[in-house]
Amino acid sequence: MSMKIERDRLVKVSELHTDTSKWLEASQDGPLFILRHGTPAAVLIGIDAFEELLDRVRLKADLERREQQSRGVISLEELQKRHAHSRSK
């Protein structure tokens, strides 16, 4: 997966150490990509974005759980079709 990262959202580790408060505040406006030796090493996000991400992960897990549970349940119509099909063999 490829994503476009704006240059003003890239922060060197040394800059993060120098002015942590500034970058913590900036993370509230969107993710910051922390660079180590010019390569993205981590992402810093604000607490609101983190909570939204957790909500989405929980929702996805809940939907997947419900889908798995529903796979074990079939409608009466489907059961009748299967039964009719097996009897015709």
Protein Blocks (a to p, Z undefined) as FASTA:
>chain_A
ZZdddfklpccfklmmmmmmlmmmmmmnoccdddeehiafbdcddfklmmmmmmmmmmmm
mmmmmmmmmmmpccfklmmmmmmmmmmZZ
